[in-house]
Amino acid sequence: MLIYNVTISVDDTVHDRWLSWMRDKHIPDMLATKKFSEAKMCKVLVEEEPGSTTYAIQYRTKDKETLQRYYQENAEQMRNEGNLKFRDKFVAFRTELEIVSEQFS
């Protein structure tokens, strides 16, 4: 299992609209690609940039091949939608994480 992690710092001037769009449109659209089995959105509690709020969105996928298919088939369109809607109001960076161990109480 892998996690495709997208960390986004969004300008506070568009925060509420962006957050609604992420919850109601973007994340459901990401899951609709069938490349991810779940998504988790977390607010970063350490303030990094005044006037902005940072989130980490974690999408779980079964393997590297599935993630590569996402990059080839969906990533450009998914990224362009956010860029068009919130141009110059956010900064994003992406990381791939391999799940080594999971423990639950």
C-alpha positions as CSV (number, residue, x, y, z in Angstrom):
1,M,0.0,0.0,0.0
2,L,1.1,3.5,-0.8
3,I,-0.1,7.0,0.2
4,Y,-0.1,9.8,-2.3
5,N,0.2,12.8,-0.1
6,V,-0.6,16.3,-1.4
7,T,0.4,19.2,0.9
8,I,-1.3,22.4,0.0
9,S,-0.9,25.9,1.5
10,V,-3.9,28.0,0.5
11,D,-4.3,31.7,0.8
12,D,-6.8,32.7,3.5
13,T,-8.7,35.0,1.0
14,V,-10.0,31.9,-0.8
15,H,-9.8,29.4,2.1
16,D,-13.5,28.7,2.7
17,R,-14.4,28.4,-1.0
18,W,-11.3,26.2,-1.6
19,L,-12.1,24.0,1.4
20,S,-15.7,23.4,0.2
21,W,-14.5,22.7,-3.3
22,M,-12.0,20.1,-2.0
23,R,-14.6,18.4,0.2
24,D,-17.5,18.5,-2.3
25,K,-15.8,18.2,-5.7
26,H,-12.1,17.5,-5.8
27,I,-11.7,14.7,-3.3
28,P,-14.8,12.9,-4.6
29,D,-13.4,13.3,-8.1
30,M,-10.1,11.8,-7.1
31,L,-11.8,8.8,-5.5
32,A,-14.0,8.4,-8.7
33,T,-10.8,7.7,-10.7
34,K,-10.9,4.3,-8.9
35,K,-7.1,4.7,-8.3
36,F,-7.5,5.4,-4.6
37,S,-9.4,3.5,-2.0
38,E,-9.7,6.3,0.6
39,A,-8.8,9.9,1.3
40,K,-8.0,11.7,4.5
41,M,-7.7,15.5,4.8
42,C,-5.6,16.9,7.7
43,K,-5.1,20.4,8.7
44,V,-1.4,21.2,9.5
45,L,-1.4,22.8,12.9
46,V,2.0,24.5,12.6
47,E,1.5,27.9,11.0
48,E,4.1,28.1,8.2
49,E,3.1,31.1,6.2
50,P,1.1,34.1,7.6
51,G,-2.2,34.6,5.7
52,S,-2.5,31.0,4.6
53,T,-3.6,27.6,6.0
54,T,-1.9,24.3,5.1
55,Y,-3.5,20.9,4.6
56,A,-2.2,17.5,3.9
57,I,-4.5,15.3,1.8
58,Q,-3.6,11.6,1.9
59,Y,-4.9,9.2,-0.8
60,R,-4.4,5.5,-0.3
61,T,-3.6,3.4,-3.3
62,K,-2.8,-0.3,-3.6
63,D,0.6,-0.1,-5.4
64,K,3.0,1.9,-7.5
65,E,1.5,0.8,-10.8
66,T,-1.9,2.1,-9.8
67,L,-0.4,5.4,-8.8
68,Q,1.5,5.6,-12.1
69,R,-1.7,5.0,-14.0
70,Y,-3.2,8.0,-12.1
71,Y,-0.3,10.1,-13.2
72,Q,-0.7,9.1,-16.8
73,E,-4.5,9.1,-17.0
74,N,-5.8,11.6,-14.5
75,A,-3.2,13.9,-12.8
76,E,-3.0,16.6,-15.4
77,Q,-6.8,17.1,-15.5
78,M,-7.2,17.0,-11.8
79,R,-4.4,19.5,-11.2
80,N,-5.6,21.9,-13.9
81,E,-9.1,22.1,-12.4
82,G,-7.6,23.5,-9.1
83,N,-5.2,25.8,-11.0
84,L,-8.0,27.3,-13.0
85,K,-10.3,27.8,-10.1
86,F,-7.8,29.1,-7.5
87,R,-4.9,30.4,-9.7
88,D,-2.0,31.8,-7.7
89,K,-3.8,31.3,-4.4
90,F,-2.2,28.1,-3.3
91,V,1.1,26.2,-3.4
92,A,1.1,22.4,-3.5
93,F,3.8,19.7,-3.3
94,R,3.3,16.0,-3.6
95,T,5.1,13.0,-2.0
96,E,4.7,9.3,-2.3
97,L,4.7,7.4,1.0
98,E,5.1,3.6,1.4
99,I,3.2,2.2,4.3
100,V,5.6,0.1,6.3
101,S,3.5,-0.7,9.3
102,E,0.0,0.1,10.6
103,Q,-1.2,-0.4,14.2
104,F,-4.5,0.2,15.7
105,S,-5.7,0.1,19.3
